[in-house]
Amino acid sequence: MLEFPRWKYFVILLVLALSVLYALPNIYQKDPSVQITANRGAQIDDALKSKVVQILADAKVTPKAIAKEGDNLVVRLNSLNDQTTANNAIREKVGDGYTVALNLASTVPAWLSRLGGHPMVLGLDLVGGVHFALQVDKKAAVDKRFDAFADDIRTTLRDARVAYRSVERSGNDSLRVVLANPEDAAKARAALVKAQPTLTYSSDAGGIVVGVPQAEMQQIASSAIEQNLTTLRNRVNELGVAEPIIQRQGDDRIVVELPGVQDTAEAKRMIGATATLEYRAVVDGNAQEAADTGRIPPEAKLYRDRAGRPILLNKRVIVTGDQMVAATVATDQNGMPAVSVTLNGVGGQRMFDFTSANVGKPMAVVYTERIPQVTMVDGKEVRSFKVKEEVISVANIQSVFGKQFQTTGLERTEAENLSKLLRAGSLAAPMDFVEEYVIGPSLGAENVARGIKAVVFSFLFTLVFFGIYYRMFGLITSIALLFNLVIVVAVMSKFGATMTLPGFAGLALSVGLSVDANVLINERIREELRLGVPPKAAIAMGYERASHTIMDANLTGLIVGIALYAFGTGPLKGFALTMIIGIFASMFTAITVSRALATLIYGRRKKLQSVAI
């Protein structure tokens, strides 16, 4: 009558073992630390380690450990105050060849990490992080679009075989096309109207004035902000920041909040970088002479490679980072780092056309990065951008290619960072950091402590109540509840789900749902006993008849949780996710685990006269 398959016991033990294993990393607290990363030309070696040891000694900071972890030198500290002191001292004295950032270093044992164990990801309200307000430069977006208009006009006129002298910006909302032969004005206008029908065209002495309507100007600015929003979301996703908040604020601002990021400089580098690639033709001529005399051919622009040597490149860009749809880190035939690039249809066609006409000729790859800077002038912050342009590769075109090819000349770290940025997309307009502050981890630590305290006390109160009211079945219920908590923590840790402050409410609610399920079972067993059913049969019938009610009740709760997760944002998602995992865990522990325990205790007794319930 009261039976339970042995294979189910095996499943329960397996789930229990895995749950304990993957919940275990959460007992290991992270160490406040300072992470040192080498830039191009610098190295993480024993000399750097010795220098850091001396810097910390001078700052009177005693580290917990200093060791190379991966490609970084990590200094583990004993407290947050030591972390701040050490970070300031190291950043000031270690030199420009290194990036110094705050971090929280894991203390999970290596064997547990190899098995895939890691702590739960904590949200912004628990672990702290950084808050930014970025202002989008709408004027730069419009200027960039006007450059594209000018390039499209030149291409259209070349395709229509109309000679022109220049295409230049004229005023805030127009471009002026100066034709080589004024008699071609009608032909040029017809070609331009066909290619760009949304623009306005009027004749001018010796040329055509191309006007951009005000509605088009507003659309350009609005689209730039939306594209920046999408790009920022993609970049943060590439960087693996959990539960970020990225949203538009007003007409020209974007708010970004990143949990778990303590260092504002490092975070600004991650989300504000505008690194991209440009492919340009090499112009014949003596580049060194052009650099010395300043006499540069009209179609050329002077660049320098990473060794500082001058190179003349065509002003016209063949392909830019905007036209790249995929980028992955790879290795070339010599085993050196490379970025495998896939272009969109337009970019692929332009690259195919260029390489078809220039086999055997050199083409250069230009690495362009726009770095935000803040300088103090007369006691006030002046924000600007430093544009870094350098030629990373010049090679002869060996054969015709189009959408897919490799770019070499990068270091491993640069290749990885560039591939992330290219995958995420480029910013449509530069952004300025107008507001930034750190959300302190001390508040998060207090929230974590209170959340854990609430869950523990809710569990203890339930344990006491069930022990008194249901006696032996109260003990069975309490074991099932504990198992339920372990499963929820393990699942969230293993699959990288983010625990937020509302998530603790969801965790407490899952305890309540499990309690509710066990109450239904226990009361159903009591009812069967009151009807005179033998104890073993009462236990079996209690579980069987209560299971359907539990499934129906939890199904409605599950629908609510899925709806909250699908349509909610931020805290609502954290609550819903914990609730969904808790519902599945409570059904498993209430229906399966508690029945297995009851069968183990009462099933082998031949003459069972009564049940402690």
N, C-alpha and C positions, 0 to 999 in steps of 0.2 A: 504493500500500500504506500508506504513512505520510502520512495526510492529516488536515487539521483545517479545519472550515468557517470561512470568513472572518467570518461574523456572530458566531461565538463569540469571535473576537479582539476584535470591537467590544464585546461584552458584558463581557469581562475588563477592557478599558481603561476602560469606563464605571464598573464596580465599583471599580477601582483609584482612579480620579479622585475618586469620591464618598467612598471610604474615607479617602483622604488628607485631603480637605476637612473631613470631620466628626471625624477624629482630631486635626486640627491644633489646635483650641482647648485641648487638654490640655497644650500646652507653655507656655501663658500662666498664670503663677501669680497668685493673687488677692492684692489689696492689703489689709492690715489697715486698717480704716476705722472711723469713727464716723458713724452716721446720725442726722440730726436731722429729726424729723417735727413739723409744726405741729398743735397741738390747736385746738379751736374758738376762733375769735377771733384767732388768731395767724397770721402770714404768713411764708413763706419768701421773703425779699427781700434787696436789697443791704445794708440796714441790719443784718440778722441776720448776713450774711456778714462784714461789717466787724467786728461784735462778736466773732464767733468767731475772726477773725484776731488781734484784740487779746488774747483769752483765751489763745490758743495762744502768743502772744509772751510774755505774762506767765508762762506755765508753762514757757517755754524749750523748746518743741516746734516743730520745723520740719516742716510738712506737705509731702507730695508734691504734693497738689492739693486745692483746695476748690472745689466746683462743685455747682450744682443738677442733680440727676439724677432726672427724673420729678417727683414731688411732694415730694422730700426734698432736704436739703442734705447732701452726702456729703463728709466730710473723709478723704482718703486719707493714710495714714501710712507711714513707712519700716520700722517694726518693731513687734512685739507690745508691747514696753515703751512705745514712744511712744503706741500705741493706748490702753493702760491709763491712762497719764498724761493724755492728751487727753480721754478719756471722763470721768474724774473731775473735771477742771477745767471742762469744758463743762457737765456735768450740774449742778455746783454753782452756776454763774454765769449760765447762759442763761435761767433763769426757769421758772415753772410752766406757761407757755404752750406748752412744747415737750417732746416725748418724745425722749430721747437713748438710743441703743442701739448696742452693738457690732455690727460686721458684717464680712463679707469681700467686698470689691467686685471685680467681674469686671474683667479687663484685656483681654478678648477684643476685637479690633478691631470697629468698628461694622459694616463690610461683611460680616464673617463672622457676626456676630449676626443681621444681616438675612437671611442665607441659612439661618438655623436652627442655626448651629453654637454649641455650648456644651460646657463640660468635663463629664467624667463626674461623677455625683453620688457623693460619698464617704460611707461609713457612719460610725457613731459611733466605731468603733475606729480610724478613719483621720483623720477631721477634727476629732474632739472634739465636745463638746456640753454639755448640761446634764442632770442627774439630779434628779428630784423624788420624794419620797414624800408623798402626800396622804392625810390622814385624813378620812374621810367622817363628817359629823355625823349619826349615825343618829337622834338625838333630833329634829333639825330635820326629817328626812324623815317621822318619825311625826307631828310637829306639822302638817306640810303636808298629810299624808293626812287627819288629823282635821279640818282646815279644809274639805277636800273633802267628807268625810262630812257635816259640818254643813251645807254648802251643798246637798248632795243631799237631806238631810232637809227643809230649808226648801222646796225645790222640790217634793218629794213631798207635803208637807202642803198647799202651795198648790194643787197639781193635784187633791188629794182634797177641797179646800174645807174644810180644818180650820184654824180660827184658832189661832194660837199667839203667845205673848208673847216667848219667847227660845229659842235653841238654843245652849247654852254647854258648854264642856269641863268635865268633872267628874272630877277625879282623873287618874290616868295612863292609864287604859284605858277610859274611858266618857264619854258625852255625856248631858246632861240637857235634856230638852225640857219647857218649861213651857207648858201649853196655856191658852188664854183661857177655855175652858169644860171643866172636868174631865170632864163627861159625854161628851165626844168621845174619851176615851182609847181605847175599844175600836176605834172607827173609825180613829183615827190609827195604832194599833198594827197593825191589819190592813193598812193601806196601806204602812207601813214594812217589815213582814215581806215583803210581796210585792216591794218595790223593792230591799231589802237583806237577802236571806235568810241571808247568812253571819254577820250580827251577832246579838247576843242582846238581848232586850227584857224589861223588868220594869216593873211599875207603881210609881208613886211618888206621894206626896201632891201633887196638882195637876199631875202630868205623867208622863213616861215616861223611864226610864233606859236608854240604848242602850249596850250593852257591846261591846267589841272583843275577841275571843278572843286568847289568847297566841300561838297559831299564826299568826293573822292579823297580829299585831304583828311577829313574826319575819319573816314573808313581806314585809311592807312595807319593813323595813330591808334585807333581802337584795335585793329588787327595786330599791331605790334605788341600791345599789352597782353592780348590773349595768347599770342605765340610765346611771349616770355613766360606766361603762366605755365603753359604746356611744357616748355623747355625746362623750367625750374622743377616741375614735378618729375620729369624724366631724369634729370640729373640727380635729384635726391633719391629716386628709386634705384638708380645705378650705384649710388653710394651706400645703399642699404640702411638708411636712417628709418627707424620704425615710427609709425604713426605721426608723420610730420603734418603741420598745418600750413597750407599754402593757399592764400586767397586774395582776391582783389579788394582794394580799399580805396574808395573815391574814384576820381577820374584817371589818376596816373600813378597810383601806389600799389605795391604788392607787399603783403605781410607774410613772413616766413618764420615759423617756429620749429626748431629741430631738437627733439628729445635726445638726451645722452651726449650732446656736444657741449663741452665746457669752454672751449677756446674760441673767442669771436674771430680772431685773425684767421685761424684755420678754417672755420666755417665760411668766412667771407671768401677765402680762396676757393673753397669747394663750389659755392653757388654763384659767385660773381665772375668766374673765369670766362673769357670769351676766346679761348684758343681755337684756331681753325687752320685749315690748309688752303693754299692757293696754288694752282698750277699755271705757270707762265712760260712763254717761249724765251729763249736766250737770244739777245740782240748781238749781232756781230759788232766788233769794235774793241778798242783798247780800254778796258774798264779802269785800269790803274791810272791811265792818262786822264780819263774823264773825271775820276775822283780828285786828281791833283789840280786840274785846271778848272773844273766846274762846268766844262762844256759837254753837256750830255745830249745825245741825239733826241729830237723832239718826241719820237715814239717810245723812248726808253725811260726807265727809272732805275736809279742806282740802289743796289742792295749789297749786303755783305753776308758772307757765309760765317760759320761758327769759328773759323780761324781768323776772321777779320778781313779776309780778302774781298775786294770789290767785285761785283758782278752786275752787268747790264741786263735788265729783263724788260720785256715788252710791257707797256702800261695796260694792255688789254689782258684780262684774266681769261684763261681757257675754261677752268672749272673752279668753283669755290666750295667751301664746306657746306653751304646751304643746299647743294645739290647731291649730297651724300645721304643715302638711305640706310646704309649699314657699314659698320666698321668693327673689325675684330683684331686682336693681337695675334700675330703670327711670327714666323721666322723665315728669312730668305734662304737662298741656296747656300749661303755661307754660315748659316746658323745664327745670324744676327737678328735683333728685334726688328719687326716690321709691322705695319698696319695694313691689313687687307681691306680694300675699299670697294664698295658697290655704289654706283651712281644711279640717279633717277633717269628717266627716259631722255629728258632734255640734255642733262649733263653727259650721259653716255653717248648721245649723238654728237655733241660738240667735241668730245674727246676723240671719237672715231674719225670725225672729219679732219681734226687737226693732225692726228697721227698718220692718217692716210696720206696727207700732203707733205709730211715732214719726216719720213723715215730716214734715219741716219743723222738727223739734226738733234741738238741738245734741247732738253726741256728741264726746267727747274721746279722744285717744290719749295714753297715759301711757308714757313711756320710763323703764324701771326698770333700774338697774344696781347690782349688789352688788360692791363693790371690797374685796379683802382688804387689811388694813393690819397693820403690825407697829410697835409703839411700845415704848420702853424705860421701864420703871417700876422704880426701885430696882435698876438694873443687870440686870434680867431682861426678856426679850422677852414682851410681851403681845400676843397675836394677836386681831384683831377684824375686823369688816366695817363698811364705810361704805356705807349704802344711799342711792343717788342716785335720786330720783324727780322727774320734771318733765314737765309737759304740753307735748308738742311740736306738738299740733294740736287745734283746736276748730273744727268745721264743722257746718253744718246738714245733716241727711240729706235729700238732694234726691230720692232715689228708693229703692225697695226693692232690696236686694242680699243675697247670701248667702255662698257659699264664696269668691268671688274679688273682690278690690277692691285699691285702692292706698292706701298711707299716705304722706303728705307731711310736710314740716316738718323733714327731716333734711339735714345737709350731705352732700356726696358721700362722704367718708371714712366718716362714721357710717352712711350707707346701705349701703355695701359691707361694713363690719364686722358690722352688724346682720343683713344678709341671710345672711352666713356662719354666724353664731351660730344664727339661726332655722332654717336648713337642717340644721345639725348637731343641733339639738334642745336643750332646756333641761336643766339639771342637776336631778336629782330631790332632791338635798340639797346644801347648801354643803359645801365641802371646805377644810381648813386645810393649809397647807404645813408639814409637820413636819420635813422633811429636804430639803436642797438643796445641791448643789455643782456646780462646773464641771469637766468632764472636759477637761483641758488639751490644746490642739492640738499641743504639743511632742511628746507621746507619739505622736500620730497622724502627725506629720511623720516621726518615726523609723521608724514602721511602714511608711509609704509608701516611704521610701528603701530599707528592707530588702526590701520586696516587689518593687520595681522592680529592685533589684540581683539578687535571686534569679531573676527572669524573664530578665534580660539575660544572666546567667552561664549559665543553662540553654540559652539560645539560642546563645551563643558556643561552648560545649562541643559542642553538636550540630553547629554549623557546621564546627568543626575536624574532628570525627570523620567527618562525611559527605564533607568535602573530601578527606580522606586515603583513606577506604575506597571511595568511589564516584566519585571524581574529577569528571568533567564532570556526571554526574548528581547528584553531591553538591552542586555549585554550583546546579543546577536546584532541588534539594530545599530548599536554604537560602533561595533567593529565594521559593519557595512558602511556607516557614515565616514569613518576614518579612511577606509579604502576609497570611498568616493572622492574625498579631498585629495588624496595622493594621485588618483587617476587624472583629475582636472589639472593639477599642477604639472604632472608629467607631460600630458598632451600639449599644454600651452608652451612648455619649455622645449619640447622636441620639435614642434612645428613652427617655432618662432612667433607665436601669437603674442600680442602686446598686452600686458597687464596695466590697466589704468586705475585711478581711484574709483570710478564707477564699477570697474571690474571686480573690486573687492565686494561691492554690493551684490554683483552677480554671483560671486562665489558664496556669499552668505545665503543668497536666495537658493542656490543649488543645494545647500545643506537643508534649507526648509523644504524644498521639493522632495528630497530623499526622505526626510522625516515624514512628510505627508504620505508617501508611498508605503513606508513601513507601518504607519498607523493604520492604513487601510488593510494591510495584511493581518496585523495583530488583532484588529477588531473583528475581522472576518473569521479568524480562528476562534476567538472568544464566542462569536455568535454560533458557530458550529458546535462548540462544546456545550453551550447552553441548550441546544436542541438535542443533546444526548448522543452526539456522534462520537465514536471512540477517538482517543487522542491522536493516534497516528493518522487516521482518516481525516480528522478535523484539520490537522496541519496541512495535509496534501490538498484538501478541498479549499482551505483558506488561501493558499498560494495560487491555485488554479483560477478561482473565481475572482480574486482581487487583481490578478494580472491584467485582465481585459480592461477593468476600470482604470488601472494605472496607465496602461498604454493610451487610452483615449484622453485622459487628463493631460498627460505629458505631450501628446500630439498637438493639442491646442496651444500649449505653452511653447512648443517648438515652432509652430507657425508664427506666433508673435515674435519670437526671437529672430527668426529668419527675416521677417519684415523689418524689424528694427535694424538689423545688420545691413540689409539691402538698401534701405532708404535713409538711414541715419548717418551721421558723420561724427568723427571725434569721439567724445565720451560715450555717446549712444552705442557706437560700434563696439567699444570696449566692454560695455555692460552686456550687450547682446551676445558677443562671442563667448564670454564666460558662461552666460546663461545656457547657450546651446550645448557647449561641452558638458556642463553640469547636468543637463537633462539626460543626455545619453548615458553619462556615468551613473546617475541616480537610478535609471531604469535597470542597468546592468547589475548594480550592487543590491538593489531592493529585491528584484525578481530572481536573480541567479545566485549571487553570493550569499545572501541571508538564507535562502532555501538550502544551499549546500551546507551551511553551518548547522541549520536545524536538523537536516538529515543526518549529519555526522554525529550530532549529540543524541538524537532520539531514535534514529532509524534502526540501530542494532539491538535495542531493548526489546526482548521478546514479550514481556508483560508490562506494558506501559499503562499505569492506572491514571496518572494525572500529568498536567503540563504546567510549568511555572510561567504563567502569563496573566 
